[in-house]
Amino acid sequence: MMGKFIEVYDDIISQNLQNKIENFVFSSKINWGFNKNISNVPKVKSIGFANSFYSIDPANSTNFDTCFFFFQILYSLALKKEINIINVLGGRIFLQPPSINPRPLLEAKHTDTDYPHLVCLYYVNDSDGDTLFFDNNGNEIKKVSPKKGRIVFFEGSISHCGSEPSKLRSIINFNFIGEKL
């Protein structure tokens, strides 16, 4: 595993693939589940839609047929960064509708899982609703704005949260175990 880091890339996914992903996500082909609390933190009330298209536990994968399409994102990152993907823990897609009160969801700071892992966060479309990253004392250390095709690659123990957007926002998230080649 690599040490703590947050890296942002805008040049990994081709424009053609970015367009195909965006068109697919905003088509009617995804089986969206309504999520009253998109952050999965009980005290946060932020609605949205989610789909767990891949899980290490096949019983939790709701759209397994499409996961290979989305996996192009993760494997493009792995090629660029020369990472050997040892195990993919999960892949999820989120869709957040516009909020009448856009704001950072600071009360939703979290890590995706408790054990060592890496995260590939992909922004499907141009939007707002920044992703914020925090140090161990809860201080903001980085802010990344959504941009179509942008990937944020980071060490999974770094606490982070999203923000409610003023326009439609969609992200694809992979949690995985990997090592530098």
N, C-alpha and C positions, 0 to 999 in steps of 0.2 A: 504494500500500500504506500501511497505517496503522502507527504506531509500536508499540512493545511494550505489551501490555495483557492483562489477564485479567478477563473480565466474567462474572457469574453471573446467570442469569435463571430465574425460576420461573413466569412469567406469560405466556409466549409461545404455548405450545401449549394448546389447549382441553382440558378434562378428557375430553371425548368422543374426541378424537383420541388423547390419551394412552392411554386404555383400549383403543382399536382397535389401536394399535401394540403395547402390552403383550400383548394377546390373540394377535395375529399372531405375535409373536416366540416366545411360549411354546406355539404350536400346532405341528403337525407339518409345516407348509408350507415351512419353511426347510431347505435342503440344507446342514446343518452339516458342516464339515470339522473333524476332530479335530486339535488343535494341541498337541503335547507341550510347546511352549514358546510360550505365548500372547503373550509380550512381544517375540518375534522377536530377543531378545538371547541369543546362544548359551549363555552361562554361567548363565542363569536357567532354573530348572526349575519352571515353573508351568503346569499343564495347563489346557486350556480348549477352546472351540470357536469357530470363526470362519467368516465368510462375506463374501467380497468381492463385494458386490452391484452395485458400479459401479466401473469403472476407465476412465481416459482411454484405456487400451489395452483394447479390447473382448475380447481373448483372455484377459484376467485377470478378467473379470466372470463370476461363477458363478451369479448369480441375477438376471439383468438384468430379468426380468419384474416383480420386486417393487421395483426401485429407485425407481420413480415414486411408490409409496406412501410410502417413506421420505423422498423428496425434499421432502415437505410440511414436514418439520422444518427443513431448510436454508432453504427459501424463506420460511417464517414468520419465521425470524431475519432474513433479508435485508429483509423488509418492515418489521419492527420497528426495525431499525438503519439503514434507508435505505442499503443496500449494493447496488451493482451487481455481480452475480456474473458475472465474466468467463469463468471456466473452472472446472469441477469436476474435480479431479484423481482423486478416489477416494472411495468410500463403503464402509465396512466395518461389520460388526456382530460383537460379541463376546459370548460367554456363558461366565462363569466359575462353575464349581461351588464349593460351600463347601469351604474348606480346614480341615484339622485344626490348622493352625498359621497363622492369619491374621496377615499382616504386610505392611508396605510393601515393595514390590519395588525397593528403592533401587539395587540393582545393575542395574536395567533402565531407568535414566534415559535418555531419548531425545528426539529430535525426529522427526516422521513422515517428513520429507523434507529434503534439503539446500538446496533453493532457497526463496525467499520465498513464503509461503502463509499462509492463515488456517485455523483449525480450529474446527469446530462439533462439540462432544461432547455427546451427549444420553444421559441416564440413563433406561433403559426402565422400571426398577422401583425401589421402595424397597429399599435394601440397606445394607451397609457396604462397606468396600473403597475408602477415599478415593483421590482423584487428588491427587498432590502436584506442585507446581511449584517450579522452582529458578532461581536467578540464575546468572550466568555463572561464579561461583565454587563452585557446587554447594550453596549454602545454600538451605534451604526458604524460599520467599516466600509461598506460599499453599497451603491445603489445602481441597479441596472434597469434601463428602460426597455420595454418591449419593442422589438423591431423585427419585421418579417425575416425569417431565416437566421436570426441570431441564436447562438448557442451559448449558454452559461455552463461551464464545466467547473465543478467544485467538489471539495472533500466533504463528505456527508455529515460530519459532526459539526459543521458550521451552521449555527442557528440562522434561520431566514423566515421571511414572511412575504406575502404578496400584498397588493393594494387593490381596493375596489377601483375599477376603471370608470371613466365617463363615456367610453364607447366599448363595443364588444371586444373581449380579450380571450385568446385561446393559447394554451401552452400544452406541450407534450413533455412528460417527465419520465426519465429512466433512472432507476436505482440499480447499481451493479457493483460487482467486485472485479477489480482489474489491477494490472501491474504494468509498469514501463517495460518495454522490450529491451 
